[in-house]
Amino acid sequence: MIPPANAAKAWLVHEGRVLLLRRRPNDVHQPSAWDIPGGRLSLGESPHEGLVREMREEIGITATIDLPLEIHHFTRQDGQVITMMVFLCHPQSSDIILSEEHTEYRWVPVRGDDPAFPDWMHSIVRRYRQWMGTGAV
């Protein structure tokens, strides 16, 4: 049995668009699916520290971590139970350098109607739009 883990993800917004990353095709969890930057935390690592590390490793940038948007609780395809915190972030640079964990990226308008947004992201889109005062999707 795989022990439960905590994760931190970045809802990284730049000029009204959010950064989506495509997972590699041989990924254990949701291969080739669109995702956002971030990942599992190391034992004893704070969500802030882990998110800074994950963004540096996955996309080669630093960002301002502004506020928590949402918490998700789910079970990965490999059976690991995850509690994932999603934080609103703003990049200090938009020059993305992908790691080998992902095959492509794109900046998507935060409207919620883009087919790249997986189902689990729609609640984040709604929460972000409400927080920004642009209403629900």
ZISULZI-V329196 format. One record per helix or strand. SS is the DSSP state (H for helix, E for strand). FROM is the first residue (numbers start at 1). TO is the last residue. If there is no record, write none. Layout:
ss: <SS SS>
from: <FROM FROM>
to: <TO TO>
This chain:
ss: <E E E E H E E E H>
from: <5 17 34 38 47 63 81 102 119>
to: <14 23 35 40 59 75 91 109 132>
